[in-house]
Amino acid sequence: MYRILFFSLCLLFVSCRSKVLFSDSVQIKNEIWLESQNVDFEWEIKDTTMHYDFILDVHYNEKIPAQNIYVSSHSVNPVGKANDQSVSLELLDPVGKPYGACSFGSCNVKIVMASNIYFPIPGKYLLSLHPYSRIDSFPGIKAVGLIIEKTSLQDQNKKPNTRK
């Protein structure tokens, strides 16, 4: 009887493991994200068979003066190959209502940056983000985070994106 209970608990524990590979957040000094301020994340990939989703986790003031912020993304793989792309962080809808959840003037929105990504090379990866626009600072940004989580099994059957 105890063996069955122990086995069941072990199975439950293994099946409930977190999908999150990496999660980190960088506080923005004085809640003003300067164009010259990079937000850097570094993580390690060991399993090259898994697929992942990249989610940006943005904390901001609900009175932010911009509907969106364009961000330049620079990633580097373990052998030094770089990849650049631009991402629009949509923070407010067209009428100025904040996206995400807000409480006491502070909002949080999760934005999918890329989905169903796999990494063919094991090792350390780097992602660096910074805003780019005609203006050099974005007041109201409190923190920018990155969450890398395993893609669901049904989504893994779709054609994957590769980060080489």
C-alpha positions in Angstrom: 0.0 0.0 0.0 2.8 2.4 1.0 4.6 1.7 -2.3 1.6 2.6 -4.3 1.1 5.8 -2.4 4.8 6.7 -2.7 4.8 5.9 -6.4 1.7 8.0 -6.9 3.2 11.0 -5.1 6.4 10.7 -7.1 4.4 10.6 -10.4 2.4 13.6 -9.3 5.6 15.5 -8.4 7.2 14.8 -11.7 4.1 15.7 -13.8 3.7 19.0 -12.0 7.2 20.3 -12.6 7.5 23.8 -13.8 7.5 24.7 -17.4 9.8 27.6 -16.7 13.4 27.2 -17.8 14.5 30.8 -16.9 12.9 33.8 -15.3 14.6 37.1 -14.3 13.6 40.7 -14.1 15.7 43.9 -14.2 14.5 47.0 -12.3 14.7 50.2 -14.3 16.5 53.0 -12.4 14.1 55.9 -11.4 11.4 54.2 -13.6 12.8 55.9 -16.7 14.2 53.4 -19.3 16.9 55.3 -21.2 17.7 54.3 -24.8 21.3 53.8 -23.6 20.3 51.4 -20.9 20.6 47.7 -21.9 18.6 45.1 -20.0 20.6 41.9 -20.2 19.6 38.3 -19.6 21.8 35.2 -19.7 20.7 31.6 -19.5 22.0 28.1 -20.3 20.5 25.5 -22.6 21.3 21.9 -21.9 18.4 20.1 -23.7 18.5 20.9 -27.4 15.4 18.8 -28.1 13.0 21.1 -26.2 11.0 24.0 -27.7 10.5 27.2 -25.8 8.4 30.4 -25.7 10.0 33.7 -24.9 7.8 36.1 -22.8 8.7 39.6 -21.9 7.2 40.6 -18.5 6.8 44.4 -18.3 5.9 46.3 -15.2 4.9 49.9 -15.8 3.0 52.9 -14.5 -0.6 53.0 -15.8 -0.1 56.7 -16.6 2.7 55.9 -19.1 2.8 58.5 -21.8 3.3 56.0 -24.7 1.0 53.4 -26.2 3.9 51.2 -27.1 7.7 51.1 -26.9 9.9 49.7 -29.7 12.7 47.6 -28.3 15.8 46.4 -30.1 16.7 42.8 -29.2 20.3 41.5 -29.6 20.9 37.8 -28.9 24.1 35.8 -29.0 24.4 32.0 -29.0 27.2 30.0 -27.3 29.5 30.2 -30.4 29.1 33.9 -30.7 26.6 34.2 -33.6 24.4 37.2 -33.1 20.8 37.8 -34.1 19.0 41.2 -34.0 15.3 41.9 -34.2 12.8 44.6 -33.1 9.8 44.1 -30.9 6.9 46.4 -30.1 5.9 46.3 -26.5 2.1 47.1 -26.6 1.3 48.7 -23.2 -1.9 50.6 -23.9 -4.9 50.0 -26.2 -5.9 52.6 -28.8 -8.0 54.5 -26.2 -5.3 54.5 -23.5 -6.5 51.6 -21.4 -3.6 49.6 -20.0 -3.0 46.0 -21.2 -2.4 43.4 -18.6 -3.3 43.5 -14.9 -3.2 46.8 -13.0 -3.4 47.5 -9.3 -2.9 50.8 -7.4 -1.5 52.5 -10.6 1.0 49.8 -11.4 0.5 47.5 -14.4 2.0 44.2 -15.5 1.7 42.7 -19.0 3.3 39.6 -20.5 4.1 39.9 -24.1 5.1 36.9 -26.2 8.3 37.8 -28.0 8.8 34.5 -29.8 7.2 31.1 -29.6 8.2 27.5 -30.4 11.9 28.3 -30.4 14.5 25.6 -30.1 18.2 25.9 -29.5 20.4 23.5 -31.5 23.6 24.3 -29.6 23.9 23.7 -25.8 25.5 26.4 -23.7 25.1 30.0 -22.6 22.8 32.4 -24.5 22.5 36.1 -24.0 19.6 38.5 -24.8 20.1 42.3 -24.6 17.2 44.7 -24.9 17.0 48.5 -25.1 14.4 50.9 -26.3 14.8 52.7 -29.6 12.8 55.6 -30.8 12.9 59.3 -31.7 13.0 60.0 -28.0 15.8 58.9 -25.7 13.9 58.0 -22.6 10.6 56.2 -21.6 9.3 57.3 -18.2 6.9 54.9 -16.4 8.8 51.6 -17.1 9.4 50.0 -13.7 11.0 46.6 -14.7 11.5 44.4 -17.7 11.7 40.6 -17.2 12.2 37.6 -19.4 10.5 34.3 -18.9 11.5 31.3 -21.0 9.2 28.4 -20.7 8.7 25.0 -22.4 6.3 25.1 -25.3 3.2 22.9 -24.8 3.4 19.5 -26.6 0.7 20.4 -29.1 2.6 23.6 -30.1 5.9 21.6 -30.5 4.3 19.8 -33.5 4.2 23.1 -35.4 7.2 24.2 -37.4 9.8 25.5 -34.9 11.8 28.7 -35.0 15.5 28.2 -34.6 18.0 30.4 -32.6 21.4 29.6 -34.0 
